[in-house]
Amino acid sequence: MAASNRTNVRQKEIVTPTRTLVFKLVIFLFLSTTLLSSSGCLSFAANVIRVIKGTDTPAEFDEFKEKKVAVVVSTSAGLNADASGIIMSNHVHALLATHVKKIQMVNQEEISRIISDMPANEQGMSLIGSRLGADYIVAIDVANLKLRDGPTLYKGTSTTTVTVHNVSDGGSPVFRKVFPDFVFPSMGVPVTDSDEATFQRFYLSEVAQRVGRIFYPYDPSIDVAKDASSASIQSFR
């Protein structure tokens, strides 16, 4: 009997401190949350949530795994017909090849060759896709492209429409997104800091990034200081 009592005492000695510790921890967390909220330090809690849940925004269209995909870009000059179209298609091609798992990209030179061999009135997505043996076509239309804001400032603006065509379904559109009046950088770049060809590549690479990440997860925080990084235009020389 004495031995049993001693066992019960030891169990209480073990359990009681444990319960006390848990109670203190709960109180600490409650007070910490209250203090953080009252002092305006909600960003701390938000950061904790981001660490737990992850920061990436999911892809809006994620059907490219193990599929053959072609990228075509239309501008006022036609399909893949000018520098802007070629720059955009190459950038988006590279982004998808890098970030989308198990995707098979159609070579851009092959796409340009197929398009150039077709009469303009036959350049439908279904026919282009079937000749390329593609499963999907990412068709990007860049409209109202401007690279200047007056004579002394480079500032890009455009309206870009992205349409995904399912080739096996007659080229029917299965996804569409519009980026209306996308301006970058908001403060512009003095013409003395660059030439137009360099700025064109700089601006269109930014448009391409927004197009590309429709198809793969990305961290939205990368855009926070993007405009301030316009000095990176030098890397496009």
C-alpha positions as a Markdown table, in Angstrom:
| # | Residue | x | y | z |
|---|---|---|---|---|
| 1 | Met | 0.0 | 0.0 | 0.0 |
| 2 | Ala | 2.8 | 2.4 | 0.8 |
| 3 | Ala | 4.5 | 1.5 | -2.4 |
| 4 | Ser | 1.3 | 2.3 | -4.3 |
| 5 | Asn | 1.0 | 5.7 | -2.5 |
| 6 | Arg | 4.5 | 6.5 | -3.4 |
| 7 | Thr | 3.8 | 5.7 | -7.1 |
| 8 | Asn | 0.8 | 7.9 | -7.1 |
| 9 | Val | 2.8 | 10.7 | -5.6 |
| 10 | Arg | 5.5 | 10.4 | -8.3 |
| 11 | Gln | 2.9 | 10.4 | -11.0 |
| 12 | Lys | 1.4 | 13.6 | -9.6 |
| 13 | Glu | 4.9 | 15.1 | -9.4 |
| 14 | Ile | 5.4 | 14.3 | -13.1 |
| 15 | Val | 1.9 | 15.3 | -14.4 |
| 16 | Thr | 1.4 | 18.5 | -12.4 |
| 17 | Pro | 4.6 | 20.3 | -13.7 |
| 18 | Thr | 3.7 | 19.2 | -17.3 |
| 19 | Arg | 0.1 | 20.6 | -17.0 |
| 20 | Thr | 1.5 | 23.8 | -15.5 |
| 21 | Leu | 4.0 | 24.1 | -18.4 |
| 22 | Val | 1.2 | 23.7 | -21.0 |
| 23 | Phe | -1.0 | 26.2 | -19.1 |
| 24 | Lys | 1.8 | 28.7 | -19.0 |
| 25 | Leu | 2.6 | 28.2 | -22.7 |
| 26 | Val | -1.1 | 28.8 | -23.6 |
| 27 | Ile | -1.1 | 32.0 | -21.6 |
| 28 | Phe | 2.1 | 33.2 | -23.2 |
| 29 | Leu | 0.8 | 32.6 | -26.7 |
| 30 | Phe | -2.5 | 34.4 | -25.8 |
| 31 | Leu | -0.7 | 37.4 | -24.4 |
| 32 | Ser | 1.8 | 37.5 | -27.3 |
| 33 | Thr | -1.1 | 37.5 | -29.8 |
| 34 | Thr | -2.9 | 40.2 | -27.8 |
| 35 | Leu | 0.2 | 42.4 | -27.6 |
| 36 | Leu | 1.1 | 42.0 | -31.2 |
| 37 | Ser | -2.4 | 42.9 | -32.3 |
| 38 | Ser | -2.7 | 45.9 | -30.0 |
| 39 | Ser | 0.7 | 47.3 | -31.0 |
| 40 | Gly | 0.0 | 47.0 | -34.7 |
| 41 | Cys | 2.6 | 44.3 | -35.3 |
| 42 | Leu | 0.3 | 42.1 | -37.3 |
| 43 | Ser | 2.9 | 41.6 | -39.9 |
| 44 | Phe | 4.7 | 39.3 | -37.5 |
| 45 | Ala | 1.6 | 37.0 | -37.3 |
| 46 | Ala | 1.2 | 37.3 | -41.1 |
| 47 | Asn | 4.7 | 36.2 | -41.6 |
| 48 | Val | 4.2 | 33.2 | -39.4 |
| 49 | Ile | 1.1 | 32.2 | -41.4 |
| 50 | Arg | 3.0 | 32.6 | -44.6 |
| 51 | Val | 5.8 | 30.3 | -43.3 |
| 52 | Ile | 3.2 | 27.7 | -42.4 |
| 53 | Lys | 1.0 | 27.9 | -45.5 |
| 54 | Gly | 3.7 | 28.8 | -48.0 |
| 55 | Thr | 4.0 | 32.0 | -50.1 |
| 56 | Asp | 3.5 | 30.9 | -53.7 |
| 57 | Thr | 0.4 | 31.8 | -55.7 |
| 58 | Pro | -0.8 | 28.7 | -57.5 |
| 59 | Ala | -0.9 | 28.4 | -61.3 |
| 60 | Glu | -4.1 | 29.6 | -62.9 |
| 61 | Phe | -3.8 | 26.9 | -65.6 |
| 62 | Asp | -1.8 | 23.8 | -64.9 |
| 63 | Glu | -2.7 | 21.3 | -67.6 |
| 64 | Phe | 0.8 | 21.4 | -69.3 |
| 65 | Lys | 2.4 | 18.5 | -67.5 |
| 66 | Glu | 3.6 | 15.9 | -70.0 |
| 67 | Lys | 2.1 | 17.9 | -72.9 |
| 68 | Lys | 3.7 | 19.4 | -76.0 |
| 69 | Val | 3.2 | 23.2 | -76.0 |
| 70 | Ala | 3.8 | 25.9 | -78.6 |
| 71 | Val | 4.0 | 29.6 | -78.0 |
| 72 | Val | 3.0 | 32.1 | -80.6 |
| 73 | Val | 2.7 | 35.9 | -80.3 |
| 74 | Ser | 0.7 | 38.2 | -82.5 |
| 75 | Thr | 1.4 | 41.9 | -82.8 |
| 76 | Ser | 0.2 | 44.5 | -85.3 |
| 77 | Ala | 2.7 | 42.9 | -87.8 |
| 78 | Gly | 1.2 | 39.4 | -87.5 |
| 79 | Leu | 2.2 | 36.1 | -85.9 |
| 80 | Asn | 5.8 | 36.0 | -84.7 |
| 81 | Ala | 6.4 | 38.6 | -87.4 |
| 82 | Asp | 8.5 | 41.3 | -85.7 |
| 83 | Ala | 11.0 | 41.9 | -83.0 |
| 84 | Ser | 8.4 | 42.3 | -80.3 |
| 85 | Gly | 6.7 | 39.0 | -81.2 |
| 86 | Ile | 10.0 | 37.1 | -81.3 |
| 87 | Ile | 11.2 | 38.6 | -78.0 |
| 88 | Met | 8.0 | 37.8 | -76.2 |
| 89 | Ser | 7.7 | 34.2 | -77.6 |
| 90 | Asn | 11.3 | 33.4 | -76.7 |
| 91 | His | 10.9 | 34.8 | -73.2 |
| 92 | Val | 7.7 | 32.9 | -72.5 |
| 93 | His | 9.1 | 29.7 | -74.1 |
| 94 | Ala | 12.1 | 29.9 | -71.7 |
| 95 | Leu | 9.9 | 30.5 | -68.6 |
| 96 | Leu | 7.6 | 27.6 | -69.3 |
| 97 | Ala | 10.5 | 25.3 | -70.1 |
| 98 | Thr | 12.2 | 26.2 | -66.8 |
| 99 | His | 9.2 | 26.3 | -64.4 |
| 100 | Val | 6.6 | 23.8 | -65.6 |
| 101 | Lys | 7.4 | 20.3 | -64.7 |
| 102 | Lys | 7.5 | 17.6 | -67.5 |
| 103 | Ile | 6.5 | 20.1 | -70.2 |
| 104 | Gln | 7.7 | 19.6 | -73.8 |
| 105 | Met | 8.2 | 22.9 | -75.6 |
| 106 | Val | 8.0 | 23.2 | -79.4 |
| 107 | Asn | 11.2 | 24.8 | -80.8 |
| 108 | Gln | 10.6 | 28.5 | -81.6 |
| 109 | Glu | 12.5 | 28.3 | -84.9 |
| 110 | Glu | 10.2 | 25.4 | -86.0 |
| 111 | Ile | 7.1 | 27.5 | -85.1 |
| 112 | Ser | 8.4 | 30.5 | -87.1 |
| 113 | Arg | 9.2 | 28.3 | -90.1 |
| 114 | Ile | 5.7 | 26.6 | -90.0 |
| 115 | Ile | 4.0 | 30.0 | -89.7 |
| 116 | Ser | 6.0 | 31.6 | -92.5 |
| 117 | Asp | 5.1 | 28.7 | -94.8 |
| 118 | Met | 1.4 | 29.3 | -94.3 |
| 119 | Pro | -0.8 | 31.9 | -96.0 |
| 120 | Ala | -2.0 | 34.5 | -93.6 |
| 121 | Asn | -5.6 | 33.4 | -94.0 |
| 122 | Glu | -4.8 | 29.9 | -93.0 |
| 123 | Gln | -2.9 | 30.7 | -89.8 |
| 124 | Gly | -5.5 | 29.2 | -87.4 |
| 125 | Met | -4.5 | 27.8 | -84.1 |
| 126 | Ser | -5.8 | 24.3 | -84.9 |
| 127 | Leu | -3.9 | 24.0 | -88.2 |
| 128 | Ile | -0.7 | 25.5 | -86.7 |
| 129 | Gly | -0.9 | 23.2 | -83.7 |
| 130 | Ser | -1.5 | 20.1 | -85.8 |
| 131 | Arg | 1.4 | 20.8 | -88.1 |
| 132 | Leu | 3.6 | 21.2 | -85.0 |
| 133 | Gly | 2.2 | 18.1 | -83.3 |
| 134 | Ala | 1.4 | 20.2 | -80.3 |
| 135 | Asp | -1.2 | 19.5 | -77.6 |
| 136 | Tyr | -1.7 | 23.1 | -76.7 |
| 137 | Ile | -0.9 | 26.5 | -78.1 |
| 138 | Val | -0.3 | 29.5 | -75.9 |
| 139 | Ala | -1.4 | 32.4 | -78.1 |
| 140 | Ile | -0.3 | 35.8 | -76.9 |
| 141 | Asp | -1.7 | 39.0 | -78.5 |
| 142 | Val | 0.3 | 42.2 | -77.7 |
| 143 | Ala | -1.8 | 45.2 | -78.6 |
| 144 | Asn | -1.3 | 49.0 | -78.4 |
| 145 | Leu | 2.4 | 48.6 | -77.6 |
| 146 | Lys | 4.1 | 51.8 | -76.8 |
| 147 | Leu | 7.7 | 52.2 | -75.5 |
| 148 | Arg | 7.8 | 56.0 | -74.9 |
| 149 | Asp | 6.1 | 58.6 | -72.7 |
| 150 | Gly | 7.0 | 61.8 | -74.5 |
| 151 | Pro | 10.4 | 62.5 | -76.2 |
| 152 | Thr | 12.5 | 62.2 | -73.0 |
| 153 | Leu | 11.2 | 59.1 | -71.2 |
| 154 | Tyr | 10.9 | 55.4 | -71.9 |
| 155 | Lys | 7.8 | 53.9 | -70.4 |
| 156 | Gly | 6.2 | 50.7 | -71.7 |
| 157 | Thr | 2.5 | 50.2 | -72.0 |
| 158 | Ser | 0.4 | 47.5 | -73.7 |
| 159 | Thr | -2.7 | 45.4 | -73.5 |
| 160 | Thr | -1.8 | 41.7 | -73.6 |
| 161 | Thr | -4.3 | 38.8 | -74.1 |
| 162 | Val | -3.3 | 35.2 | -73.4 |
| 163 | Thr | -5.4 | 32.4 | -74.8 |
| 164 | Val | -4.7 | 28.7 | -74.5 |
| 165 | His | -6.0 | 26.6 | -77.4 |
| 166 | Asn | -6.6 | 22.8 | -77.1 |
| 167 | Val | -5.3 | 21.5 | -80.5 |
| 168 | Ser | -7.0 | 18.1 | -80.1 |
| 169 | Asp | -10.4 | 19.8 | -79.6 |
| 170 | Gly | -10.2 | 21.7 | -82.9 |
| 171 | Gly | -8.1 | 24.5 | -81.4 |
| 172 | Ser | -10.9 | 25.7 | -79.1 |
| 173 | Pro | -9.9 | 28.1 | -76.4 |
| 174 | Val | -9.8 | 26.6 | -72.9 |
| 175 | Phe | -8.4 | 29.6 | -71.0 |
| 176 | Arg | -8.1 | 33.3 | -71.5 |
| 177 | Lys | -6.7 | 36.2 | -69.5 |
| 178 | Val | -6.2 | 39.9 | -70.3 |
| 179 | Phe | -3.6 | 42.2 | -68.9 |
| 180 | Pro | -5.1 | 45.6 | -69.7 |
| 181 | Asp | -2.9 | 48.7 | -70.0 |
| 182 | Phe | 0.1 | 47.2 | -68.3 |
| 183 | Val | 2.5 | 50.1 | -67.6 |
| 184 | Phe | 6.2 | 49.5 | -66.6 |
| 185 | Pro | 8.1 | 51.0 | -65.0 |
| 186 | Ser | 5.7 | 53.5 | -63.5 |
| 187 | Met | 8.3 | 56.2 | -63.2 |
| 188 | Gly | 9.8 | 55.6 | -66.6 |
| 189 | Val | 13.4 | 55.5 | -67.7 |
| 190 | Pro | 15.2 | 58.6 | -69.1 |
| 191 | Val | 16.1 | 58.1 | -72.7 |
| 192 | Thr | 19.7 | 59.1 | -71.8 |
| 193 | Asp | 19.9 | 55.9 | -69.7 |
| 194 | Ser | 19.2 | 53.4 | -72.5 |
| 195 | Asp | 18.4 | 52.9 | -76.2 |
| 196 | Glu | 15.0 | 51.9 | -77.5 |
| 197 | Ala | 16.0 | 48.3 | -78.5 |
| 198 | Thr | 17.3 | 47.6 | -75.0 |
| 199 | Phe | 14.2 | 49.1 | -73.3 |
| 200 | Gln | 12.0 | 47.1 | -75.6 |
| 201 | Arg | 13.6 | 43.8 | -74.4 |
| 202 | Phe | 13.4 | 45.1 | -70.8 |
| 203 | Tyr | 9.7 | 45.9 | -71.0 |
| 204 | Leu | 8.7 | 42.8 | -72.9 |
| 205 | Ser | 10.6 | 40.5 | -70.5 |
| 206 | Glu | 8.4 | 41.9 | -67.7 |
| 207 | Val | 5.2 | 41.3 | -69.7 |
| 208 | Ala | 6.5 | 37.8 | -70.4 |
| 209 | Gln | 7.0 | 37.1 | -66.8 |
| 210 | Arg | 3.4 | 38.0 | -66.0 |
| 211 | Val | 2.2 | 35.8 | -68.8 |
| 212 | Gly | 4.5 | 32.9 | -67.9 |
| 213 | Arg | 3.5 | 32.6 | -64.3 |
| 214 | Ile | -0.1 | 32.0 | -65.3 |
| 215 | Phe | 1.1 | 28.5 | -65.7 |
| 216 | Tyr | 3.3 | 27.9 | -62.6 |
| 217 | Pro | 3.3 | 28.9 | -58.9 |
| 218 | Tyr | 5.2 | 32.1 | -58.1 |
| 219 | Asp | 5.9 | 34.3 | -55.1 |
| 220 | Pro | 3.9 | 37.5 | -55.4 |
| 221 | Ser | 6.3 | 39.4 | -53.1 |
| 222 | Ile | 8.8 | 39.6 | -56.0 |
| 223 | Asp | 6.7 | 42.4 | -57.5 |
| 224 | Val | 6.9 | 44.6 | -54.4 |
| 225 | Ala | 10.1 | 46.4 | -55.3 |
| 226 | Lys | 10.1 | 45.5 | -59.0 |
| 227 | Asp | 9.6 | 49.1 | -60.2 |
| 228 | Ala | 12.6 | 50.3 | -58.2 |
| 229 | Ser | 14.7 | 47.8 | -59.9 |
| 230 | Ser | 14.4 | 49.5 | -63.3 |
| 231 | Ala | 18.1 | 50.2 | -63.0 |
| 232 | Ser | 18.6 | 46.5 | -64.0 |
| 233 | Ile | 17.8 | 47.5 | -67.5 |
| 234 | Gln | 21.6 | 47.6 | -68.0 |
| 235 | Ser | 21.6 | 43.8 | -67.9 |
| 236 | Phe | 19.7 | 43.8 | -71.2 |
| 237 | Arg | 22.5 | 45.5 | -73.1 |
